[in-house]
Every structure is written in C-alpha cells, then in structure tokens.
Amino acid sequence: MSSHLLSVDSLSRDHVDHLLRVAARMEPIAQRRQVTRVLEGAVLGNLFFEASTRTRVSFNAAFCRLGGSVCDTTGFTFSSMAKGESLYDTSRVMSGYCDAIVMRHPDQGSVAEFAAATNVPVINGGDGPGEHPSQALLDLYTIDKEFTRLGKRLAGAHVLLTGDLKYGRTVHSLIKLLSLYAPMRFTLVSPPGLEMPSQVIDRVVSRGHRVEQRDSLAGNFSDLDVIYATRIQKERFTAEMDESFGGLSRDFTVDRAFLDNRCTDSTIVMHPLPRDSRADANDLDTDLNGDPRLAIFRQTDNGIPVRMAIFATLLGVDALIEHDLRPVRWFVPPTLGVDDPAL
C-alpha cells in the first residue's frame, strides 16, 4: 500500500487482506476491552470541508483508541481556503502540525491534489462523487464477518446495490473492492439518471463478475446475500437535475415486507448512512430496526477497527499492537444500543 489511502485503486488483494487481518486484531480495543498507546504523541488532522458526523467521529475515535490526539476542522467558512489559500499551501502547513491527515472535500480529485503536496499520510474521507475507500474497507469487513457468522462465502455471492449509484461514492469504492475477489453477481438498481458510472461497471465486468442493471426492485430476490442501500445525494445534483428528479418511489424502499416476502432469513442489509428516515424519502425503512438482518449499526461499529488498522498500517505500528495492550478500567455496557439483537 502507498503512503496515502486515496482510492481503492491503490489496493491489491494482498493489501486488503492484510488490512482486514489487522482490523481483526484491533477488535478487543475497538470493543473497549483493551487499551493501547502505540500512537501516543501522534496528532491527526481531520480536515472536513463537507458535512460529516459518522465518518469524522469514527476517524477521531479510531486514532484516539490507538493513543493519539486529534485536531478537528470542519467547513470552508473556518478554513483559510475561504481566503484563497491553495490546496498545496494548506497541505504543507497541516503537514507541519500533524502526523496523519484525513480529508473530505466536495470536489472530486481534491484530496489527491492535497496529498500530492505532502509526505505525511493522507486518507480520503470522501471526495465529492468520487470515492470513499475507508468506507469500502469497513463494508467489506462487515460482509466478511456477517458471512462467517452465516456460513457463507464471497465466491458466488449475490449483492444488490440500490439507490443513488451515480453520486454515491461509497458504492463506487465498494463494488471495485469486491471485484478483487472471486466472481460474484451484482444487481444494480437505480432511478433513471442515477446509474452506476459505465467505467466502474466495465472494470467489474472485466474481472469476471456478472452485472445486471435494473430501474426498480421488482422481482424475486430469494438468492440475495447482501442489500446495500444508499440515499439520494441531492446535494450533488445540478440545478437542472434537481428540478426534474421527483424523488424515490415507494417501490425503491427496502423494508421488512421486502425482506420477508422476497428475500431470505440470511439476507443482510447494509447502508453507509445517514439514512433518510423521513416518510416520503423511501430510503431504508426504520421498520427493520431490531431485525437481525439489519447490519447497519454493526457496520458503523466495524468502522473503528478498520480505521484503526488503516492508521496503524500507514504509520508503521501494526506489528506493535499485540505487545502494547492492557485491560480497560471503565464501565462498558454489554450492548451499545437498546435494539441491538442477540446474534
């Protein structure tokens, strides 16, 4: 793996497998059973020039659980970029303050431009409609854990990606990452105008995978292993598209009736969050809360060990973790959410 994590394109199958193994070793720390200080003294710069809660806090928590500290910046209003400073200058300045940098930016390619000006590790926390590599890694880690629990294998799996596949950067990264593995089947369901970019599909097909595109969720999905739903990214629409797009119909909603009637007890449901829980949004339905097939909160929990693994690998301490552990001393609840099902 290079000194930065900007795209899943920089990851080989060996790199990914290594990160997942390191993430598994991070589980006791992420689950608050053990403590490590391998990054004591290190400082993370979190530069989020686009709204974020989960990703930003997840990176913060991951770095802190390795013993480091965090400097947070959110929004263009509070940045010198609003005064005309270039990405190059900002990158060099932040490199003098921080040992690693996570950046989210609304413009595709901006994080790579920022990273080109520094030797300090930079992680892409999302660049417009481009990519979100750490999300894809935690999604793959989640799928692998869920499949292990259910006695399934990635080879031959049927994965449904639905929602905004054009502007949803998480699905771009995930499908490319999954394509590194044994051939599987992908069903892509999106409204007209929000289809997966053709260059992404071409890459996946060239690696021996089967891809089918649809414009609705009609039909039987009894062989479906994973549903990955995404919200509509209206903040990335052009003015013309914003006026013409009528929103998702109820036919796009993944809810309990869809799972019960057209899927199986072993179909897992994922979403990169936030899900739009308003009644007219027709996103992933809240009636699935408490259903063991809903993996979205296990998915977000998995972001901590995966992002810890990314930091540990980029900063060269991944081999030191097991020699620097001690038990926690504070109270940790047996389950984190009141609706967390027993598995």
C-alpha positions in Angstrom: 0.0 0.0 0.0 1.3 3.5 -0.8 1.9 6.2 1.9 -1.7 7.5 1.3 -5.1 5.9 1.0 -6.9 7.9 -1.7 -8.7 5.3 -3.7 -9.3 1.5 -3.6 -7.5 1.5 -6.9 -4.2 1.7 -4.9 -5.1 -1.5 -3.1 -4.2 -5.0 -4.2 -5.9 -8.1 -2.9 -2.9 -8.7 -0.6 -3.1 -5.1 0.8 -6.8 -5.5 1.5 -6.4 -8.9 3.2 -3.6 -7.5 5.4 -5.8 -4.6 6.5 -8.6 -6.9 7.3 -6.3 -9.1 9.4 -5.0 -6.1 11.3 -8.6 -4.9 11.8 -9.5 -8.2 13.4 -6.6 -7.8 15.8 -8.0 -4.4 16.7 -11.4 -5.8 17.8 -10.6 -6.0 21.5 -9.6 -2.4 21.5 -12.5 -1.2 19.4 -14.9 -3.2 21.6 -13.4 -1.4 24.7 -11.9 -4.5 26.3 -8.3 -3.5 25.9 -6.2 -0.3 25.6 -3.2 0.5 23.5 -0.9 3.6 23.3 1.1 2.8 20.2 0.3 6.3 18.7 0.9 8.2 21.9 2.2 11.7 20.9 0.9 11.4 17.3 -1.6 14.1 16.1 -4.3 13.5 13.5 -5.6 16.5 11.4 -9.2 16.0 10.4 -10.0 18.4 7.6 -13.7 18.0 6.7 -14.8 20.7 4.2 -18.1 18.9 3.8 -20.7 17.9 6.4 -20.0 14.7 8.3 -20.8 13.2 11.6 -20.1 9.4 11.5 -17.0 9.4 9.3 -15.3 12.3 11.1 -16.1 11.0 14.6 -15.2 7.4 13.6 -11.7 8.5 12.4 -11.3 10.6 15.6 -12.3 7.6 17.8 -10.0 5.2 15.9 -7.0 7.5 16.2 -7.7 8.2 19.9 -8.1 4.4 20.7 -4.6 4.0 19.4 -3.4 6.6 21.9 -3.2 9.6 19.5 -4.9 13.0 19.7 -7.0 14.9 17.1 -7.2 18.4 15.7 -10.6 18.9 14.0 -11.5 21.4 11.3 -15.0 21.4 9.6 -16.4 23.6 6.9 -14.9 26.1 4.4 -16.1 29.0 6.5 -13.5 28.3 9.1 -10.7 27.5 6.6 -8.0 29.7 5.1 -9.2 28.3 1.8 -12.0 30.7 2.1 -9.3 33.4 1.9 -7.9 32.0 -1.3 -5.2 29.6 0.1 -4.3 26.8 -2.3 -4.6 23.1 -1.5 -0.8 22.9 -1.9 -0.2 25.6 0.8 -2.8 24.1 3.1 -1.3 20.7 2.8 2.2 21.9 3.6 1.0 23.9 6.6 -1.0 21.0 8.0 1.9 18.6 7.5 3.9 20.7 9.9 1.2 20.3 12.6 0.0 16.7 12.1 1.4 13.1 11.7 -1.6 12.0 9.6 -4.4 13.8 7.8 -8.0 12.7 6.9 -9.6 15.0 4.3 -13.1 15.2 3.0 -13.8 17.6 0.1 -16.8 18.3 -2.1 -14.7 18.3 -5.3 -13.6 15.0 -6.8 -9.9 14.8 -7.1 -9.2 17.5 -4.5 -8.0 15.0 -1.8 -5.4 13.6 -4.3 -4.2 17.1 -5.2 -3.8 17.8 -1.4 -1.9 14.5 -0.9 0.5 15.2 -3.8 2.0 18.1 -1.7 2.9 16.1 1.4 4.8 13.1 2.6 2.5 12.8 5.7 -0.1 10.0 5.2 -3.4 11.3 3.8 -6.6 9.4 3.9 -9.5 10.2 1.6 -12.6 10.7 3.8 -14.7 11.3 0.7 -14.2 13.5 -2.4 -17.5 14.6 -3.9 -19.0 11.8 -6.0 -15.6 10.1 -6.3 -14.6 7.6 -3.7 -14.7 6.7 0.0 -12.0 4.0 0.4 -12.2 3.5 4.2 -16.0 3.1 4.0 -15.5 0.4 1.3 -13.0 -1.4 3.6 -15.3 -1.4 6.6 -18.2 -2.5 4.3 -16.1 -5.4 3.1 -15.0 -6.2 6.7 -18.7 -6.2 7.7 -19.7 -8.5 4.8 -16.9 -10.9 5.7 -17.9 -11.0 9.4 -21.6 -11.5 8.5 -20.8 -14.2 6.0 -18.6 -16.0 8.5 -21.4 -15.9 11.1 -23.9 -17.2 8.5 -21.6 -19.9 7.0 -21.4 -18.1 3.6 -18.5 -17.4 1.2 -17.8 -14.3 -1.0 -17.4 -16.5 -4.1 -20.7 -16.6 -6.0 -22.4 -14.2 -3.7 -25.3 -12.1 -5.0 -25.0 -8.4 -4.0 -27.7 -5.8 -4.6 -26.6 -2.1 -4.8 -29.6 0.2 -4.9 -30.3 4.0 -4.7 -28.1 6.7 -6.0 -25.4 4.8 -7.8 -24.1 7.8 -9.8 -23.2 10.2 -7.0 -23.0 7.7 -4.1 -19.2 7.4 -3.7 -19.5 4.6 -1.2 -20.9 2.2 -3.9 -18.2 3.2 -6.4 -15.5 2.1 -3.9 -17.3 -1.0 -2.6 -18.0 -2.6 -5.9 -14.4 -2.1 -7.1 -13.1 -3.5 -3.9 -15.4 -6.6 -4.1 -14.3 -7.1 -7.7 -10.8 -8.1 -6.4 -12.4 -11.3 -5.0 -13.8 -14.5 -6.6 -16.5 -13.9 -9.2 -19.9 -12.9 -7.9 -23.1 -11.4 -9.1 -24.1 -7.7 -8.8 -27.6 -6.3 -9.3 -27.6 -2.5 -9.7 -31.0 -0.8 -9.1 -31.3 2.9 -9.5 -33.7 5.5 -10.9 -33.1 6.7 -14.5 -30.2 9.2 -14.5 -28.6 7.8 -11.3 -27.0 4.7 -12.8 -23.6 3.4 -11.8 -20.8 5.1 -14.0 -20.1 2.9 -17.0 -16.3 2.9 -16.4 -16.9 1.3 -13.0 -19.2 -1.3 -14.4 -16.6 -2.0 -17.2 -13.9 -2.6 -14.7 -16.0 -5.0 -12.6 -17.1 -7.0 -15.7 -13.5 -7.2 -17.0 -12.6 -9.0 -13.7 -15.1 -11.8 -14.4 -18.1 -10.6 -12.4 -21.7 -10.6 -13.6 -23.5 -7.2 -13.5 -27.2 -6.6 -14.2 -28.8 -3.2 -14.2 -32.5 -2.5 -13.4 -34.6 0.6 -12.7 -36.8 -1.0 -10.0 -36.8 -3.5 -7.2 -39.5 -5.6 -8.8 -38.9 -9.3 -8.8 -37.8 -12.2 -6.6 -34.5 -11.9 -4.7 -34.6 -15.2 -3.0 -30.9 -15.8 -3.7 -29.8 -12.4 -2.5 -27.0 -12.3 0.1 -26.4 -8.6 0.6 -28.5 -5.5 0.1 -26.6 -2.3 0.1 -28.9 0.7 0.0 -27.9 4.3 -0.4 -29.7 7.6 0.0 -30.2 10.1 -2.9 -27.3 12.5 -2.9 -29.3 15.6 -3.9 -26.6 17.9 -2.6 -24.6 16.8 -5.7 -27.3 17.3 -8.3 -27.1 20.0 -10.9 -29.9 22.6 -10.8 -31.5 21.0 -13.9 -31.5 17.5 -12.4 -32.8 18.8 -9.1 -35.8 20.3 -10.8 -36.5 17.2 -12.9 -36.0 14.5 -10.2 -39.2 13.5 -8.5 -37.6 11.5 -5.7 -37.6 7.8 -5.0 -40.9 6.0 -5.3 -42.1 3.5 -2.6 -41.0 0.8 -5.0 -37.4 1.5 -4.1 -37.9 1.1 -0.3 -36.1 -1.7 1.4 -38.4 -2.6 4.4 -39.4 -5.6 6.4 -42.1 -6.7 3.9 -39.5 -6.7 1.1 -37.1 -8.9 3.1 -39.9 -11.2 4.4 -41.6 -11.7 1.1 -38.8 -11.6 -1.5 -35.5 -12.3 0.3 -34.4 -14.9 2.9 -33.6 -15.0 6.6 -29.9 -14.8 5.7 -30.0 -11.7 3.6 -28.1 -8.9 5.3 -29.0 -5.3 4.9 -26.4 -2.5 4.8 -26.3 1.3 4.3 -23.4 3.7 4.5 -25.6 6.2 6.5 -27.1 8.6 7.1 -30.4 7.0 6.0 -33.2 9.5 5.3 -35.9 8.4 7.8 -38.5 10.9 6.6 -41.7 9.1 5.5 -41.5 10.5 1.9 -37.8 9.7 1.4 -38.4 6.0 0.7 -34.9 5.2 1.9 -34.1 2.1 4.0 -37.1 1.8 6.3 -37.0 2.1 10.1 -39.4 -0.8 10.5 -36.3 -3.0 10.2 -34.9 -1.7 13.5 -34.2 -4.7 15.7 -34.3 -7.2 12.8 -31.0 -9.2 13.0 -30.7 -8.9 9.2 -30.2 -5.2 9.6 -26.4 -4.8 9.8 -26.1 -1.0 9.6 -25.1 -0.5 13.3 -22.7 -3.4 13.3 -21.4 -1.8 10.1 -20.7 1.5 11.8 -19.1 -0.3 14.8 -16.8 -2.0 12.4 -15.5 1.3 11.2 -13.4 1.7 14.3 -11.2 -1.4 14.0 -10.9 -0.9 10.2 -9.8 2.7 10.5 -7.5 1.8 13.4 -5.9 -0.8 11.0 -5.5 1.9 8.3 -3.8 4.3 10.7 -1.6 1.6 12.2 -0.5 0.3 8.8 0.2 3.8 7.3 2.1 4.8 10.4 4.0 1.5 10.7 2.9 0.3 14.1 0.6 -2.6 13.0 3.1 -5.1 14.3 3.3 -3.5 17.7 -0.3 -3.7 18.8 -0.2 -7.1 20.5 2.8 -6.0 22.6 1.1 -2.9 23.9 -2.2 -4.0 25.4 -3.7 -3.6 28.8 -7.3 -4.0 30.1 -9.8 -1.1 30.3 -10.7 0.3 33.6 -14.0 2.0 32.9 -17.6 0.7 32.7 -18.5 -0.8 29.3 -22.2 -1.7 28.7 -22.9 -5.3 27.5 -24.7 -3.9 24.4 -24.4 -0.5 22.9 -28.0 0.0 21.5 -31.3 -0.8 23.1 -32.5 -2.5 20.0 -29.3 -4.5 19.3 -30.4 -8.0 18.6 -28.8 -11.1 20.2 -26.9 -13.0 17.4 
